[in-house]
């Protein structure tokens, strides 16, 4: 079973079913040709409408259409509709015994324990990060997983095209959310890049931008407005 990494805030929102989609930056492009030469789309001349621009698909799993110019560009996408994933969330080891460890999830401090898998015992010794009661590198291991989701949709869009509806699905917490929608203070079909946003919408926009920029690498921040893969999902049993 595949896994997807989340920080403690997003893991908690997924556990509570308030987060039902996630965005991941598109970082690689394939199979773009200009006069027969394979190049990266970001190195194309400014006028991609010129005659002689030829495109074909080899590895690209998704197709995008920008205005009248259709072209393939892709990423090393990890998940497909129907995939079931376990959430790789932050965990801290509390105590380590000969064959057992006690630990807690940083998202909500829920405690648990488990038998140490044999692959973490080398020459009779438990691996250092486990024996020294450290945080688990890169999030919990599969045997610790407690949150599972199933991918229900995959699409690609520009980051700034996210709608307020999807901001809610990203797990952003809003006080009195139902009242904001009922009183027409929050148009869920509007994108965060729309003009003339109200004060409430601007506050929500800033919350999402702060969240995105806190985890996005350089050149993939909000201001860069790169393509992102949007994975919709639902929480399921293991």
Buried (B, 14 or more C-beta within 10 A) or exposed (E): EEBBBBBBBBBBBBBBEBBBBBBBBBEEBBBBEBEEEEEEBEEBEEEBEEEEBEBEBEEBBBEBEEEEEEBBBBBEBBBEEEBBBBBBBBBBBEEBEEEEBBBBBBBEEEEBEEEBEEEBBEEEEBBEBBBEBEBBEEBBBEEBBBBBBBBBEBEBBBBBBBBBBBBBBBBBEBEEBEEBBEEEEBBEEBBBBBEEBEEBBEEBBEBBBEBBEEEBEEEBBBEEEBBBBBBBBEBEEE
